[in-house]
Every structure is written in structure tokens, then in C-alpha cells.
Amino acid sequence: ELVDARASISALQTALQDSNSRLDAVRSELQRLRGEQASLQALQQTALGQRNNKTAPWAAKYQLDKKPRLAQNIEVESGWESAVETVLGYHLQAICVDNVDEVLPHLSDFKSGNLCVFTTDASQTSANKANNSALLINKVSSPWALDSLLHGVYAAASLEEAQALCANLQDHESVITPDGIWLSKHSLKVLREEDAAAGVFQREQELKAIST
């Protein structure tokens, strides 16, 4: 019986050591994820104008800093992130409010910085994605209608396809490639300068994945 008891104790000690090793590994991974999360949050807050931004103190004063930014409520089809970031531009930082009346009374106190606001009024109609499958808005998912921001922008899989499509565009229409080459009948825009907002959708997905 003593031999059996010693054997059981030995087995339990081995199991305990294995459990402790796994626990250490989990703690190490948790610490790594927390560090990664903190780094991503700092980058994302800067990209969305929530820190190191002249507007931040004003937004905090009127509790607008607690409101979501537009980019946090947009999901983009994989591969089209750069295109959507190029088209939305500064609107990615837009403070989302139910109605613009939440902001208008405070504008007299807005003295420095840049401000962008997006209204999520429930009266807005959802984007009619059935109209044309080639539109960029079909690459985007959001609880709010984004027609006003993405109206008339087409998505082309390649520059050659964009050039072909461009010939038939109306003056108010444009077309963009996955890597952000944005064409219209009379203009071309390519943004390659390093931008803090670049990668905002990828970071948001990574933050959501870490949180879960």
C-alpha cells in the first residue's frame, strides 16, 4: 500500500508540474497579448484622433470622447482595406453621434484642431447594395448607411480593369483598386506617404480578436 501511495504521489507531482508549466505558458501568453493590445490601442487611438490630437480636450469636455469613431464600426472585405481607407480618409476619425445637434451647441468653443462628425440617425436608409455589385460599398459592412461617403465609387480588381471602367464613368463617379489607386475621368489620386491611419481596419480586427 505504501508503494502504491508513493506511486500515486509521484504521478500527482508530475501532473502538478505539468499543470504549473502550462499555467506559466498561459500567463506568459496573456502578458504578451496584453502588451500587444496596449500597443495596438495606442496606435489606433492616434490614428482615430483620440490622443495626441488638438481636438481631444474639446471632445472630452463635452463627453464626445466616449463616442465611437466611424472606423470602429466598419468591417471591410479582406484585401480592400487600403481602398476604403483612401476613400474615407479623414472620415475614419469621425465622431459618431445620433444627431448633429449633439455637437452644434459646442462649436463656439471649438478653437483648435480639425473636427469630423458622422450622424447615425436611425432615419437613414441602409445602403442598397443590390444596385450594382461593382460598387465599393459592397466591400463594406456597417450598422449605419455609408452611401453619402462611398456614393459613386466603384471597385476594380486591377489597374487595367479600373482604366477600362473609367472610360464609361460619369463626372461624379470614380473607381479604385485594392491598393488604393483612385481614378476618375479627370483625376488620379495615389497616397503612399506614411499615414497614422493606415491599417486602421486591420488593427481594429486584431483588437477585437485579442479582446475575445
N, C-alpha and C positions, 0 to 999 in steps of 0.2 A: 504493500500500500504506500509506503514511504517512497519507493522508487517511482510508482505511478504518479504520486503527488509532485515529486520533483520534476518529472517529465512534463506534467501539466503546467507547472510554474514556468519551466523553461520555454514551453510553447507560448504561454501568455506573455512572457517577457519579450520574446521575439516579435509577437503580434503587436505589442505595445511600441516597440522600437520602430516597426514598420509604420504604425499609425502616426507616431511622432514625426517620422521622416516625411510622410505625406502632408501632415499638418504644416510643417515648416515650408514645404514646397508651395502649399496653398497660400500661406501667409506672404511668402516672397512674391508670388504672382499677384496677390491682392495689392501689395505695396507698389509693384511695378505698374499695375493698372491705375492706381490712384495717382501716381506720378504722371503717367501718360494723360490721364483725364485732366489733371490740373494744367498741364502744358497745352492741351488742345483747347481747354476752356479759355485760357488766356489769349491764345491766338484767335479763337472765334470771337471773343468779346471785342478784341481790337478790330477785327475785320468787320464786325457789325456796328462799330461805333459806340460800344458800350463802355469803353475805357480808353484812356489816353486821347480823349476827344473833347473839344471845346463845348460841345452840346451836352455832354453827360451831366454836369452840375445842374443845368437848367432842367433837364429831363427828370433828374432825381427830385428837384424842388417841387415838381408837380406830379410826382408819383408815376411819371411816364416811363421811368427806367424799369418798372416792373412789367411793362407791356412787352409782348413778344416782338421780335423783328421778323420781317417778311420771310427772309431766307430760312428761318427756323420752321416754317410751316409749308415748305415746298419740297417735294421729292422729285428728282429728275431721273429719267431713264439713263441707265449706265452708258457712258460714252458721250453724253450730250451735256455734261456739266459745264464745260468751258463755254459752249454756245449760249446756254441760258444765262450764265454769269455775265457774258459780254453784253447780251441784250438788256438784261435787267439793270446792270451797272449799279449806280448809287441807290436804286430802289431796293437792293438787297438789305440795306440798312434801315429801311422804312419802319417807323414805329407803327404797330398795328393797333388801331382803335376802332370802337364800334361806330363812332361818328366823329367827323372833323370838329364838331362843336366842343369836344373834349380838349382841343388844342387851341382853337381860335382865341378864347379869352386871355390866353397867356402869351400871345405873340408880342405884345407890347413890351414884355420883359425879356424877349429873346434878342440879345445884343451881339452874340458872337457864335461863330460856327455855321454849320450847314444843317438843315432840317429837312427830312422827308417823312411824310405820313401816308399811310395806306388805310383806307376805311374798309372795314369788314362788315358793313351794313348788311343785315340779313335780306334786305330787299334786292340785293344784287342777284342776277340770274347766273346760273352755272354756265361755264363755257360750253358751247355746243360743239363738241369735238367730232361730231359726225359730219360736219360740213365739208371738211377737207382733211384727209388723212396725212397730207404732206405738211400741214402747219406745225410749227414748233410747239405750239401749246399742247399738242398731242403727246409730246415727250415729257410733259409736266403733270404732276398731281398735287392738288392743294385743296383745302377745305373752302377756299374762297375763290371767287371768279377773278381770273387774271387777264381777261380779254383786253382790258384797257392798256395793259403793259406789253402784251405779246401780239396784239392785233396786227394781222397782215405780214407776219414773219414766217417764212417757210423754212423747212429743214431739208438740206441736201446732203447726201451721204459723202459726196466728194466735191472738189472744186470744179471739176468738169461738169458734173450734174448741176451745180449751182450756176455756172455760166450759161448752160443751156436753158435753165429755168428763168434766169434773169432777163433774157430777151423778151419774155412774154409778161413781165410784171407790170402792174400799174404803178403810177408815180408814188403812191403811198405804201407800196409793198416792198419787201426785201427778202433776202434768203441768206441763211447762214450755214456753215459747215460745222461738223463736230468739234474741230479745233479752233473755232471762233473767227473764221474769215467771213466777214459780213458784207454782202453786196446788195446794191440796188441798181436801178437803171443808170443812176447818175453819181453813185458814190461807192467807196470801198473803205472799210474800217478793219484794222487788224491791231489788236492790243497785245503786245508782247513784253511790255515793261513790267517788272516785278510789282505785284499788287497784293496788299494785305488781304484783300477779299478773295483772291484766287484760292480755289479749293474749298470754298465755304460749304458747299453741299457735301463733299466727301468728309470734311471734319464733323459736320452735323450728324452724319450717319455713324461715324466712329464713336461719337459721344453717346448716341443713343444705344449703340451696341454695348459699350462699356457699362452704361447705366443698368442694362438688363442683365 
